[in-house]
Amino acid sequence: MREIVFDTETTGLDPHSGDRLVEMGCIEMVNRVATGRSYHAYYNPERDMPMEAEQVHGLSAAFLSDKPLFRDTVGELLEFIGDSPLVAHNAQFDFGFLNWELKACGHAEIGMDRMVDTLAIARRRHPGAKHSLDALCTRYGIDRSHRVKHGALLDAELLAQVYVELTGGRQIGLELAAESEQDVAEIRSFVPRQGAYREPRPHAASAQELERHKNFLESMETPLWHT
């Protein structure tokens, strides 16, 4: 199953009061495994950037001034997301801005039946706990040390890993035996590792190990099993 994990950055909290979408980041997943395909865009909001919003994502009005308008590249976005379910954290917020922008440039809004809200999933799985993206990354051991400020593509990448954990963990898609070397490569590339991948060590002892074990036992003067 193909799904799109996405995140947005905006000028504020409410598109109906004049706030606009300024960044969109999308990650493609198939059977809960990231494929490596992504979509990312900045947008000129045609307005100022409130200081409070800029402190969150670091996107200034000057930086966005030469970026395309949402309506100029909306076709690329719609082609990428297709008809797939859309996964977001506090998805009502992201869907609200995305649908406002789509409607403003004459496109049909995306149906809420395609929405998957990881915040709602987290609240069901961990009642009473903190459910921010940062808190969930900490809970599941997902490295976010490179997240200095919010960023749509970076946050979508982190959310994709959180989504896997919320819906069953990193073994999703493994199915105990991968059908091809490509399947194994995709799974390994998705699972964070501290170093290079190492093949599992054979469980059977070698002839040299058996001989050393025998010599060790014979060197013991009063083994417990002889008392």
mmCIF file of the C-alpha atoms, coordinates in Angstrom:
data_MODEL
# 
_entry.id   MODEL 
# 
loop_
_atom_site.group_PDB 
_atom_site.id 
_atom_site.type_symbol 
_atom_site.label_atom_id 
_atom_site.label_alt_id 
_atom_site.label_comp_id 
_atom_site.label_asym_id 
_atom_site.label_entity_id 
_atom_site.label_seq_id 
_atom_site.pdbx_PDB_ins_code 
_atom_site.Cartn_x 
_atom_site.Cartn_y 
_atom_site.Cartn_z 
_atom_site.occupancy 
_atom_site.B_iso_or_equiv 
_atom_site.pdbx_formal_charge 
_atom_site.auth_seq_id 
_atom_site.auth_comp_id 
_atom_site.auth_asym_id 
_atom_site.auth_atom_id 
_atom_site.pdbx_PDB_model_num 
ATOM 1   C CA . MET A 1 1   ? 0.000   0.000   0.000   1.00 0.00 ? 1   MET A CA 1 
ATOM 2   C CA . ARG A 1 2   ? 1.330   3.416   -0.995  1.00 0.00 ? 2   ARG A CA 1 
ATOM 3   C CA . GLU A 1 3   ? 1.093   6.234   1.543   1.00 0.00 ? 3   GLU A CA 1 
ATOM 4   C CA . ILE A 1 4   ? 2.442   9.792   1.641   1.00 0.00 ? 4   ILE A CA 1 
ATOM 5   C CA . VAL A 1 5   ? 3.787   11.156  4.928   1.00 0.00 ? 5   VAL A CA 1 
ATOM 6   C CA . PHE A 1 6   ? 3.823   14.942  4.797   1.00 0.00 ? 6   PHE A CA 1 
ATOM 7   C CA . ASP A 1 7   ? 4.379   18.087  6.819   1.00 0.00 ? 7   ASP A CA 1 
ATOM 8   C CA . THR A 1 8   ? 3.826   21.785  6.227   1.00 0.00 ? 8   THR A CA 1 
ATOM 9   C CA . GLU A 1 9   ? 5.252   25.064  7.462   1.00 0.00 ? 9   GLU A CA 1 
ATOM 10  C CA . THR A 1 10  ? 3.094   28.184  7.492   1.00 0.00 ? 10  THR A CA 1 
ATOM 11  C CA . THR A 1 11  ? 3.002   31.848  8.425   1.00 0.00 ? 11  THR A CA 1 
ATOM 12  C CA . GLY A 1 12  ? 0.649   31.150  11.329  1.00 0.00 ? 12  GLY A CA 1 
ATOM 13  C CA . LEU A 1 13  ? -2.207  29.052  12.609  1.00 0.00 ? 13  LEU A CA 1 
ATOM 14  C CA . ASP A 1 14  ? -5.293  29.901  10.538  1.00 0.00 ? 14  ASP A CA 1 
ATOM 15  C CA . PRO A 1 15  ? -5.530  30.191  6.744   1.00 0.00 ? 15  PRO A CA 1 
ATOM 16  C CA . HIS A 1 16  ? -8.940  31.843  7.065   1.00 0.00 ? 16  HIS A CA 1 
ATOM 17  C CA . SER A 1 17  ? -7.339  34.805  8.838   1.00 0.00 ? 17  SER A CA 1 
ATOM 18  C CA . GLY A 1 18  ? -4.709  35.347  6.148   1.00 0.00 ? 18  GLY A CA 1 
ATOM 19  C CA . ASP A 1 19  ? -1.998  32.846  7.067   1.00 0.00 ? 19  ASP A CA 1 
ATOM 20  C CA . ARG A 1 20  ? -0.404  30.951  4.191   1.00 0.00 ? 20  ARG A CA 1 
ATOM 21  C CA . LEU A 1 21  ? 1.486   27.772  3.398   1.00 0.00 ? 21  LEU A CA 1 
ATOM 22  C CA . VAL A 1 22  ? 5.231   28.371  2.893   1.00 0.00 ? 22  VAL A CA 1 
ATOM 23  C CA . GLU A 1 23  ? 6.783   24.887  2.771   1.00 0.00 ? 23  GLU A CA 1 
ATOM 24  C CA . MET A 1 24  ? 5.656   21.372  1.894   1.00 0.00 ? 24  MET A CA 1 
ATOM 25  C CA . GLY A 1 25  ? 7.592   18.136  2.427   1.00 0.00 ? 25  GLY A CA 1 
ATOM 26  C CA . CYS A 1 26  ? 6.410   14.656  1.420   1.00 0.00 ? 26  CYS A CA 1 
ATOM 27  C CA . ILE A 1 27  ? 7.872   11.163  1.865   1.00 0.00 ? 27  ILE A CA 1 
ATOM 28  C CA . GLU A 1 28  ? 6.630   8.191   -0.159  1.00 0.00 ? 28  GLU A CA 1 
ATOM 29  C CA . MET A 1 29  ? 6.130   4.904   1.689   1.00 0.00 ? 29  MET A CA 1 
ATOM 30  C CA . VAL A 1 30  ? 5.061   1.534   0.299   1.00 0.00 ? 30  VAL A CA 1 
ATOM 31  C CA . ASN A 1 31  ? 3.982   -1.075  2.846   1.00 0.00 ? 31  ASN A CA 1 
ATOM 32  C CA . ARG A 1 32  ? 5.337   1.251   5.563   1.00 0.00 ? 32  ARG A CA 1 
ATOM 33  C CA . VAL A 1 33  ? 8.834   1.259   4.053   1.00 0.00 ? 33  VAL A CA 1 
ATOM 34  C CA . ALA A 1 34  ? 10.302  4.514   2.733   1.00 0.00 ? 34  ALA A CA 1 
ATOM 35  C CA . THR A 1 35  ? 11.042  4.205   -0.981  1.00 0.00 ? 35  THR A CA 1 
ATOM 36  C CA . GLY A 1 36  ? 13.528  7.085   -1.173  1.00 0.00 ? 36  GLY A CA 1 
ATOM 37  C CA . ARG A 1 37  ? 11.150  9.226   -3.247  1.00 0.00 ? 37  ARG A CA 1 
ATOM 38  C CA . SER A 1 38  ? 10.218  12.609  -1.820  1.00 0.00 ? 38  SER A CA 1 
ATOM 39  C CA . TYR A 1 39  ? 8.714   15.949  -2.766  1.00 0.00 ? 39  TYR A CA 1 
ATOM 40  C CA . HIS A 1 40  ? 9.774   19.298  -1.333  1.00 0.00 ? 40  HIS A CA 1 
ATOM 41  C CA . ALA A 1 41  ? 8.842   22.885  -2.160  1.00 0.00 ? 41  ALA A CA 1 
ATOM 42  C CA . TYR A 1 42  ? 8.998   26.392  -0.710  1.00 0.00 ? 42  TYR A CA 1 
ATOM 43  C CA . TYR A 1 43  ? 6.269   28.910  -1.536  1.00 0.00 ? 43  TYR A CA 1 
ATOM 44  C CA . ASN A 1 44  ? 6.108   32.683  -1.644  1.00 0.00 ? 44  ASN A CA 1 
ATOM 45  C CA . PRO A 1 45  ? 3.218   33.530  0.716   1.00 0.00 ? 45  PRO A CA 1 
ATOM 46  C CA . GLU A 1 46  ? 2.768   37.019  -0.776  1.00 0.00 ? 46  GLU A CA 1 
ATOM 47  C CA . ARG A 1 47  ? 2.744   38.500  2.713   1.00 0.00 ? 47  ARG A CA 1 
ATOM 48  C CA . ASP A 1 48  ? 5.025   39.207  5.657   1.00 0.00 ? 48  ASP A CA 1 
ATOM 49  C CA . MET A 1 49  ? 6.406   36.542  7.978   1.00 0.00 ? 49  MET A CA 1 
ATOM 50  C CA . PRO A 1 50  ? 5.421   37.009  11.632  1.00 0.00 ? 50  PRO A CA 1 
ATOM 51  C CA . MET A 1 51  ? 8.377   36.822  13.990  1.00 0.00 ? 51  MET A CA 1 
ATOM 52  C CA . GLU A 1 52  ? 6.757   34.020  16.006  1.00 0.00 ? 52  GLU A CA 1 
ATOM 53  C CA . ALA A 1 53  ? 6.473   31.811  12.913  1.00 0.00 ? 53  ALA A CA 1 
ATOM 54  C CA . GLU A 1 54  ? 9.987   32.605  11.689  1.00 0.00 ? 54  GLU A CA 1 
ATOM 55  C CA . GLN A 1 55  ? 11.396  31.586  15.077  1.00 0.00 ? 55  GLN A CA 1 
ATOM 56  C CA . VAL A 1 56  ? 9.783   28.167  14.617  1.00 0.00 ? 56  VAL A CA 1 
ATOM 57  C CA . HIS A 1 57  ? 10.909  27.315  11.083  1.00 0.00 ? 57  HIS A CA 1 
ATOM 58  C CA . GLY A 1 58  ? 13.539  29.936  10.242  1.00 0.00 ? 58  GLY A CA 1 
ATOM 59  C CA . LEU A 1 59  ? 11.946  30.930  6.926   1.00 0.00 ? 59  LEU A CA 1 
ATOM 60  C CA . SER A 1 60  ? 12.061  34.678  6.402   1.00 0.00 ? 60  SER A CA 1 
ATOM 61  C CA . ALA A 1 61  ? 10.000  36.775  3.989   1.00 0.00 ? 61  ALA A CA 1 
ATOM 62  C CA . ALA A 1 62  ? 13.248  37.685  2.198   1.00 0.00 ? 62  ALA A CA 1 
ATOM 63  C CA . PHE A 1 63  ? 14.175  34.005  1.694   1.00 0.00 ? 63  PHE A CA 1 
ATOM 64  C CA . LEU A 1 64  ? 10.720  33.193  0.330   1.00 0.00 ? 64  LEU A CA 1 
ATOM 65  C CA . SER A 1 65  ? 10.423  36.277  -1.872  1.00 0.00 ? 65  SER A CA 1 
ATOM 66  C CA . ASP A 1 66  ? 11.851  34.575  -4.984  1.00 0.00 ? 66  ASP A CA 1 
ATOM 67  C CA . LYS A 1 67  ? 10.111  31.233  -4.467  1.00 0.00 ? 67  LYS A CA 1 
ATOM 68  C CA . PRO A 1 68  ? 7.188   30.189  -6.686  1.00 0.00 ? 68  PRO A CA 1 
ATOM 69  C CA . LEU A 1 69  ? 3.574   30.702  -5.687  1.00 0.00 ? 69  LEU A CA 1 
ATOM 70  C CA . PHE A 1 70  ? 1.681   27.609  -4.584  1.00 0.00 ? 70  PHE A CA 1 
ATOM 71  C CA . ARG A 1 71  ? -0.515  27.739  -7.685  1.00 0.00 ? 71  ARG A CA 1 
ATOM 72  C CA . ASP A 1 72  ? 2.545   27.712  -9.952  1.00 0.00 ? 72  ASP A CA 1 
ATOM 73  C CA . THR A 1 73  ? 3.746   24.267  -8.838  1.00 0.00 ? 73  THR A CA 1 
ATOM 74  C CA . VAL A 1 74  ? 0.570   22.665  -7.482  1.00 0.00 ? 74  VAL A CA 1 
ATOM 75  C CA . GLY A 1 75  ? 0.472   20.254  -10.425 1.00 0.00 ? 75  GLY A CA 1 
ATOM 76  C CA . GLU A 1 76  ? 3.777   18.690  -9.371  1.00 0.00 ? 76  GLU A CA 1 
ATOM 77  C CA . LEU A 1 77  ? 2.488   18.217  -5.820  1.00 0.00 ? 77  LEU A CA 1 
ATOM 78  C CA . LEU A 1 78  ? -0.790  16.646  -6.922  1.00 0.00 ? 78  LEU A CA 1 
ATOM 79  C CA . GLU A 1 79  ? 1.039   14.303  -9.302  1.00 0.00 ? 79  GLU A CA 1 
ATOM 80  C CA . PHE A 1 80  ? 3.334   13.152  -6.481  1.00 0.00 ? 80  PHE A CA 1 
ATOM 81  C CA . ILE A 1 81  ? 0.634   12.484  -3.892  1.00 0.00 ? 81  ILE A CA 1 
ATOM 82  C CA . GLY A 1 82  ? -1.773  10.904  -6.382  1.00 0.00 ? 82  GLY A CA 1 
ATOM 83  C CA . ASP A 1 83  ? -4.740  9.277   -4.674  1.00 0.00 ? 83  ASP A CA 1 
ATOM 84  C CA . SER A 1 84  ? -2.714  7.840   -1.764  1.00 0.00 ? 84  SER A CA 1 
ATOM 85  C CA . PRO A 1 85  ? -3.645  8.216   1.906   1.00 0.00 ? 85  PRO A CA 1 
ATOM 86  C CA . LEU A 1 86  ? -1.903  11.233  3.477   1.00 0.00 ? 86  LEU A CA 1 
ATOM 87  C CA . VAL A 1 87  ? -0.232  10.845  6.879   1.00 0.00 ? 87  VAL A CA 1 
ATOM 88  C CA . ALA A 1 88  ? 0.439   13.894  9.058   1.00 0.00 ? 88  ALA A CA 1 
ATOM 89  C CA . HIS A 1 89  ? 0.900   14.778  12.722  1.00 0.00 ? 89  HIS A CA 1 
ATOM 90  C CA . ASN A 1 90  ? -2.062  16.831  13.927  1.00 0.00 ? 90  ASN A CA 1 
ATOM 91  C CA . ALA A 1 91  ? -3.364  16.280  10.424  1.00 0.00 ? 91  ALA A CA 1 
ATOM 92  C CA . GLN A 1 92  ? -6.366  18.610  10.741  1.00 0.00 ? 92  GLN A CA 1 
ATOM 93  C CA . PHE A 1 93  ? -3.924  21.532  10.762  1.00 0.00 ? 93  PHE A CA 1 
ATOM 94  C CA . ASP A 1 94  ? -1.954  20.420  7.693   1.00 0.00 ? 94  ASP A CA 1 
ATOM 95  C CA . PHE A 1 95  ? -5.077  19.412  5.765   1.00 0.00 ? 95  PHE A CA 1 
ATOM 96  C CA . GLY A 1 96  ? -6.663  22.766  6.600   1.00 0.00 ? 96  GLY A CA 1 
ATOM 97  C CA . PHE A 1 97  ? -3.819  24.725  5.004   1.00 0.00 ? 97  PHE A CA 1 
ATOM 98  C CA . LEU A 1 98  ? -3.370  22.355  2.069   1.00 0.00 ? 98  LEU A CA 1 
ATOM 99  C CA . ASN A 1 99  ? -7.073  22.395  1.191   1.00 0.00 ? 99  ASN A CA 1 
ATOM 100 C CA . TRP A 1 100 ? -7.296  26.172  1.578   1.00 0.00 ? 100 TRP A CA 1 
ATOM 101 C CA . GLU A 1 101 ? -4.437  26.610  -0.897  1.00 0.00 ? 101 GLU A CA 1 
ATOM 102 C CA . LEU A 1 102 ? -5.939  24.062  -3.305  1.00 0.00 ? 102 LEU A CA 1 
ATOM 103 C CA . LYS A 1 103 ? -9.330  25.746  -3.214  1.00 0.00 ? 103 LYS A CA 1 
ATOM 104 C CA . ALA A 1 104 ? -7.775  29.198  -3.660  1.00 0.00 ? 104 ALA A CA 1 
ATOM 105 C CA . CYS A 1 105 ? -6.211  28.174  -6.960  1.00 0.00 ? 105 CYS A CA 1 
ATOM 106 C CA . GLY A 1 106 ? -9.243  26.332  -8.305  1.00 0.00 ? 106 GLY A CA 1 
ATOM 107 C CA . HIS A 1 107 ? -8.441  22.728  -7.402  1.00 0.00 ? 107 HIS A CA 1 
ATOM 108 C CA . ALA A 1 108 ? -10.659 20.260  -5.586  1.00 0.00 ? 108 ALA A CA 1 
ATOM 109 C CA . GLU A 1 109 ? -9.997  19.806  -1.895  1.00 0.00 ? 109 GLU A CA 1 
ATOM 110 C CA . ILE A 1 110 ? -8.556  16.515  -0.664  1.00 0.00 ? 110 ILE A CA 1 
ATOM 111 C CA . GLY A 1 111 ? -11.145 14.365  1.075   1.00 0.00 ? 111 GLY A CA 1 
ATOM 112 C CA . MET A 1 112 ? -10.760 13.870  4.792   1.00 0.00 ? 112 MET A CA 1 
ATOM 113 C CA . ASP A 1 113 ? -11.272 10.141  4.260   1.00 0.00 ? 113 ASP A CA 1 
ATOM 114 C CA . ARG A 1 114 ? -7.666  10.084  3.006   1.00 0.00 ? 114 ARG A CA 1 
ATOM 115 C CA . MET A 1 115 ? -6.344  11.598  6.251   1.00 0.00 ? 115 MET A CA 1 
ATOM 116 C CA . VAL A 1 116 ? -4.247  9.527   8.683   1.00 0.00 ? 116 VAL A CA 1 
ATOM 117 C CA . ASP A 1 117 ? -3.501  11.462  11.878  1.00 0.00 ? 117 ASP A CA 1 
ATOM 118 C CA . THR A 1 118 ? -0.476  10.158  13.793  1.00 0.00 ? 118 THR A CA 1 
ATOM 119 C CA . LEU A 1 119 ? -1.348  12.426  16.731  1.00 0.00 ? 119 LEU A CA 1 
ATOM 120 C CA . ALA A 1 120 ? -4.645  10.569  17.168  1.00 0.00 ? 120 ALA A CA 1 
ATOM 121 C CA . ILE A 1 121 ? -2.844  7.224   16.880  1.00 0.00 ? 121 ILE A CA 1 
ATOM 122 C CA . ALA A 1 122 ? -0.260  8.294   19.486  1.00 0.00 ? 122 ALA A CA 1 
ATOM 123 C CA . ARG A 1 123 ? -2.968  9.413   21.908  1.00 0.00 ? 123 ARG A CA 1 
ATOM 124 C CA . ARG A 1 124 ? -4.633  6.012   21.651  1.00 0.00 ? 124 ARG A CA 1 
ATOM 125 C CA . ARG A 1 125 ? -1.388  4.075   22.058  1.00 0.00 ? 125 ARG A CA 1 
ATOM 126 C CA . HIS A 1 126 ? 0.165   6.225   24.792  1.00 0.00 ? 126 HIS A CA 1 
ATOM 127 C CA . PRO A 1 127 ? -2.605  7.908   26.795  1.00 0.00 ? 127 PRO A CA 1 
ATOM 128 C CA . GLY A 1 128 ? -1.353  10.512  29.227  1.00 0.00 ? 128 GLY A CA 1 
ATOM 129 C CA . ALA A 1 129 ? 2.090   10.785  27.606  1.00 0.00 ? 129 ALA A CA 1 
ATOM 130 C CA . LYS A 1 130 ? 3.543   13.619  25.548  1.00 0.00 ? 130 LYS A CA 1 
ATOM 131 C CA . HIS A 1 131 ? 2.635   13.319  21.887  1.00 0.00 ? 131 HIS A CA 1 
ATOM 132 C CA . SER A 1 132 ? 4.731   15.957  20.119  1.00 0.00 ? 132 SER A CA 1 
ATOM 133 C CA . LEU A 1 133 ? 6.983   14.782  17.287  1.00 0.00 ? 133 LEU A CA 1 
ATOM 134 C CA . ASP A 1 134 ? 10.031  15.421  19.470  1.00 0.00 ? 134 ASP A CA 1 
ATOM 135 C CA . ALA A 1 135 ? 8.542   13.387  22.340  1.00 0.00 ? 135 ALA A CA 1 
ATOM 136 C CA . LEU A 1 136 ? 7.678   10.466  20.054  1.00 0.00 ? 136 LEU A CA 1 
ATOM 137 C CA . CYS A 1 137 ? 11.162  10.469  18.530  1.00 0.00 ? 137 CYS A CA 1 
ATOM 138 C CA . THR A 1 138 ? 12.591  10.253  22.053  1.00 0.00 ? 138 THR A CA 1 
ATOM 139 C CA . ARG A 1 139 ? 10.182  7.451   22.999  1.00 0.00 ? 139 ARG A CA 1 
ATOM 140 C CA . TYR A 1 140 ? 11.133  5.355   19.976  1.00 0.00 ? 140 TYR A CA 1 
ATOM 141 C CA . GLY A 1 141 ? 14.855  6.149   19.917  1.00 0.00 ? 141 GLY A CA 1 
ATOM 142 C CA . ILE A 1 142 ? 14.730  8.046   16.621  1.00 0.00 ? 142 ILE A CA 1 
ATOM 143 C CA . ASP A 1 143 ? 17.691  10.383  16.121  1.00 0.00 ? 143 ASP A CA 1 
ATOM 144 C CA . ARG A 1 144 ? 16.551  14.006  15.807  1.00 0.00 ? 144 ARG A CA 1 
ATOM 145 C CA . SER A 1 145 ? 19.845  15.664  16.748  1.00 0.00 ? 145 SER A CA 1 
ATOM 146 C CA . HIS A 1 146 ? 19.939  17.408  13.349  1.00 0.00 ? 146 HIS A CA 1 
ATOM 147 C CA . ARG A 1 147 ? 16.536  19.031  13.935  1.00 0.00 ? 147 ARG A CA 1 
ATOM 148 C CA . VAL A 1 148 ? 17.493  22.544  15.040  1.00 0.00 ? 148 VAL A CA 1 
ATOM 149 C CA . LYS A 1 149 ? 14.322  24.171  13.673  1.00 0.00 ? 149 LYS A CA 1 
ATOM 150 C CA . HIS A 1 150 ? 11.147  22.816  12.155  1.00 0.00 ? 150 HIS A CA 1 
ATOM 151 C CA . GLY A 1 151 ? 11.404  21.940  8.468   1.00 0.00 ? 151 GLY A CA 1 
ATOM 152 C CA . ALA A 1 152 ? 8.694   20.296  6.391   1.00 0.00 ? 152 ALA A CA 1 
ATOM 153 C CA . LEU A 1 153 ? 10.841  17.651  4.672   1.00 0.00 ? 153 LEU A CA 1 
ATOM 154 C CA . LEU A 1 154 ? 12.940  16.860  7.748   1.00 0.00 ? 154 LEU A CA 1 
ATOM 155 C CA . ASP A 1 155 ? 9.854   16.588  9.939   1.00 0.00 ? 155 ASP A CA 1 
ATOM 156 C CA . ALA A 1 156 ? 8.180   14.344  7.347   1.00 0.00 ? 156 ALA A CA 1 
ATOM 157 C CA . GLU A 1 157 ? 11.238  12.066  7.386   1.00 0.00 ? 157 GLU A CA 1 
ATOM 158 C CA . LEU A 1 158 ? 11.108  11.838  11.181  1.00 0.00 ? 158 LEU A CA 1 
ATOM 159 C CA . LEU A 1 159 ? 7.362   11.327  11.142  1.00 0.00 ? 159 LEU A CA 1 
ATOM 160 C CA . ALA A 1 160 ? 7.705   8.461   8.665   1.00 0.00 ? 160 ALA A CA 1 
ATOM 161 C CA . GLN A 1 161 ? 9.887   6.633   11.198  1.00 0.00 ? 161 GLN A CA 1 
ATOM 162 C CA . VAL A 1 162 ? 7.483   7.462   14.041  1.00 0.00 ? 162 VAL A CA 1 
ATOM 163 C CA . TYR A 1 163 ? 4.542   6.226   11.949  1.00 0.00 ? 163 TYR A CA 1 
ATOM 164 C CA . VAL A 1 164 ? 6.213   2.863   11.455  1.00 0.00 ? 164 VAL A CA 1 
ATOM 165 C CA . GLU A 1 165 ? 6.725   2.525   15.218  1.00 0.00 ? 165 GLU A CA 1 
ATOM 166 C CA . LEU A 1 166 ? 3.164   3.606   16.001  1.00 0.00 ? 166 LEU A CA 1 
ATOM 167 C CA . THR A 1 167 ? 1.760   0.999   13.643  1.00 0.00 ? 167 THR A CA 1 
ATOM 168 C CA . GLY A 1 168 ? 3.797   -2.026  14.603  1.00 0.00 ? 168 GLY A CA 1 
ATOM 169 C CA . GLY A 1 169 ? 7.509   -1.348  14.632  1.00 0.00 ? 169 GLY A CA 1 
ATOM 170 C CA . ARG A 1 170 ? 10.432  -1.747  12.264  1.00 0.00 ? 170 ARG A CA 1 
ATOM 171 C CA . GLN A 1 171 ? 9.609   -5.343  11.269  1.00 0.00 ? 171 GLN A CA 1 
ATOM 172 C CA . ILE A 1 172 ? 6.644   -4.222  9.166   1.00 0.00 ? 172 ILE A CA 1 
ATOM 173 C CA . GLY A 1 173 ? 7.267   -5.330  5.591   1.00 0.00 ? 173 GLY A CA 1 
ATOM 174 C CA . LEU A 1 174 ? 9.954   -7.832  6.599   1.00 0.00 ? 174 LEU A CA 1 
ATOM 175 C CA . GLU A 1 175 ? 7.505   -10.746 6.724   1.00 0.00 ? 175 GLU A CA 1 
ATOM 176 C CA . LEU A 1 176 ? 10.227  -12.985 8.207   1.00 0.00 ? 176 LEU A CA 1 
ATOM 177 C CA . ALA A 1 177 ? 11.713  -13.724 4.786   1.00 0.00 ? 177 ALA A CA 1 
ATOM 178 C CA . ALA A 1 178 ? 12.268  -11.057 2.169   1.00 0.00 ? 178 ALA A CA 1 
ATOM 179 C CA . GLU A 1 179 ? 11.308  -12.115 -1.325  1.00 0.00 ? 179 GLU A CA 1 
ATOM 180 C CA . SER A 1 180 ? 14.329  -10.551 -2.984  1.00 0.00 ? 180 SER A CA 1 
ATOM 181 C CA . GLU A 1 181 ? 17.689  -8.923  -2.316  1.00 0.00 ? 181 GLU A CA 1 
ATOM 182 C CA . GLN A 1 182 ? 16.089  -5.597  -3.244  1.00 0.00 ? 182 GLN A CA 1 
ATOM 183 C CA . ASP A 1 183 ? 13.499  -6.053  -0.471  1.00 0.00 ? 183 ASP A CA 1 
ATOM 184 C CA . VAL A 1 184 ? 16.277  -6.668  2.050   1.00 0.00 ? 184 VAL A CA 1 
ATOM 185 C CA . ALA A 1 185 ? 18.210  -3.610  0.855   1.00 0.00 ? 185 ALA A CA 1 
ATOM 186 C CA . GLU A 1 186 ? 15.153  -1.388  1.216   1.00 0.00 ? 186 GLU A CA 1 
ATOM 187 C CA . ILE A 1 187 ? 14.436  -2.648  4.726   1.00 0.00 ? 187 ILE A CA 1 
ATOM 188 C CA . ARG A 1 188 ? 18.047  -2.214  5.834   1.00 0.00 ? 188 ARG A CA 1 
ATOM 189 C CA . SER A 1 189 ? 18.184  1.324   4.428   1.00 0.00 ? 189 SER A CA 1 
ATOM 190 C CA . PHE A 1 190 ? 15.094  2.273   6.427   1.00 0.00 ? 190 PHE A CA 1 
ATOM 191 C CA . VAL A 1 191 ? 16.210  0.927   9.803   1.00 0.00 ? 191 VAL A CA 1 
ATOM 192 C CA . PRO A 1 192 ? 18.610  3.340   11.563  1.00 0.00 ? 192 PRO A CA 1 
ATOM 193 C CA . ARG A 1 193 ? 21.929  1.704   12.409  1.00 0.00 ? 193 ARG A CA 1 
ATOM 194 C CA . GLN A 1 194 ? 24.950  2.919   14.321  1.00 0.00 ? 194 GLN A CA 1 
ATOM 195 C CA . GLY A 1 195 ? 27.449  1.450   11.860  1.00 0.00 ? 195 GLY A CA 1 
ATOM 196 C CA . ALA A 1 196 ? 27.790  -0.676  8.761   1.00 0.00 ? 196 ALA A CA 1 
ATOM 197 C CA . TYR A 1 197 ? 25.527  -3.705  8.443   1.00 0.00 ? 197 TYR A CA 1 
ATOM 198 C CA . ARG A 1 198 ? 27.099  -7.004  9.557   1.00 0.00 ? 198 ARG A CA 1 
ATOM 199 C CA . GLU A 1 199 ? 25.869  -10.389 8.493   1.00 0.00 ? 199 GLU A CA 1 
ATOM 200 C CA . PRO A 1 200 ? 24.678  -12.568 11.413  1.00 0.00 ? 200 PRO A CA 1 
ATOM 201 C CA . ARG A 1 201 ? 27.383  -14.753 12.993  1.00 0.00 ? 201 ARG A CA 1 
ATOM 202 C CA . PRO A 1 202 ? 26.864  -18.508 12.482  1.00 0.00 ? 202 PRO A CA 1 
ATOM 203 C CA . HIS A 1 203 ? 25.447  -20.058 15.659  1.00 0.00 ? 203 HIS A CA 1 
ATOM 204 C CA . ALA A 1 204 ? 27.317  -23.370 15.354  1.00 0.00 ? 204 ALA A CA 1 
ATOM 205 C CA . ALA A 1 205 ? 30.720  -23.474 17.089  1.00 0.00 ? 205 ALA A CA 1 
ATOM 206 C CA . SER A 1 206 ? 33.752  -24.070 14.891  1.00 0.00 ? 206 SER A CA 1 
ATOM 207 C CA . ALA A 1 207 ? 36.118  -27.044 15.367  1.00 0.00 ? 207 ALA A CA 1 
ATOM 208 C CA . GLN A 1 208 ? 38.731  -24.711 16.910  1.00 0.00 ? 208 GLN A CA 1 
ATOM 209 C CA . GLU A 1 209 ? 36.183  -23.319 19.385  1.00 0.00 ? 209 GLU A CA 1 
ATOM 210 C CA . LEU A 1 210 ? 35.103  -26.832 20.388  1.00 0.00 ? 210 LEU A CA 1 
ATOM 211 C CA . GLU A 1 211 ? 38.745  -27.836 20.960  1.00 0.00 ? 211 GLU A CA 1 
ATOM 212 C CA . ARG A 1 212 ? 39.423  -24.748 23.123  1.00 0.00 ? 212 ARG A CA 1 
ATOM 213 C CA . HIS A 1 213 ? 36.297  -25.478 25.152  1.00 0.00 ? 213 HIS A CA 1 
ATOM 214 C CA . LYS A 1 214 ? 37.392  -29.088 25.706  1.00 0.00 ? 214 LYS A CA 1 
ATOM 215 C CA . ASN A 1 215 ? 40.861  -27.974 26.853  1.00 0.00 ? 215 ASN A CA 1 
ATOM 216 C CA . PHE A 1 216 ? 39.318  -25.426 29.214  1.00 0.00 ? 216 PHE A CA 1 
ATOM 217 C CA . LEU A 1 217 ? 37.115  -28.068 30.853  1.00 0.00 ? 217 LEU A CA 1 
ATOM 218 C CA . GLU A 1 218 ? 40.049  -30.460 31.269  1.00 0.00 ? 218 GLU A CA 1 
ATOM 219 C CA . SER A 1 219 ? 42.102  -27.731 32.972  1.00 0.00 ? 219 SER A CA 1 
ATOM 220 C CA . MET A 1 220 ? 39.557  -27.297 35.775  1.00 0.00 ? 220 MET A CA 1 
ATOM 221 C CA . GLU A 1 221 ? 40.657  -29.081 38.990  1.00 0.00 ? 221 GLU A CA 1 
ATOM 222 C CA . THR A 1 222 ? 37.309  -29.344 40.813  1.00 0.00 ? 222 THR A CA 1 
ATOM 223 C CA . PRO A 1 223 ? 34.432  -28.621 38.422  1.00 0.00 ? 223 PRO A CA 1 
ATOM 224 C CA . LEU A 1 224 ? 31.048  -28.261 40.103  1.00 0.00 ? 224 LEU A CA 1 
ATOM 225 C CA . TRP A 1 225 ? 29.525  -31.090 38.112  1.00 0.00 ? 225 TRP A CA 1 
ATOM 226 C CA . HIS A 1 226 ? 31.975  -33.547 39.710  1.00 0.00 ? 226 HIS A CA 1 
ATOM 227 C CA . THR A 1 227 ? 31.108  -32.639 43.316  1.00 0.00 ? 227 THR A CA 1 
# 
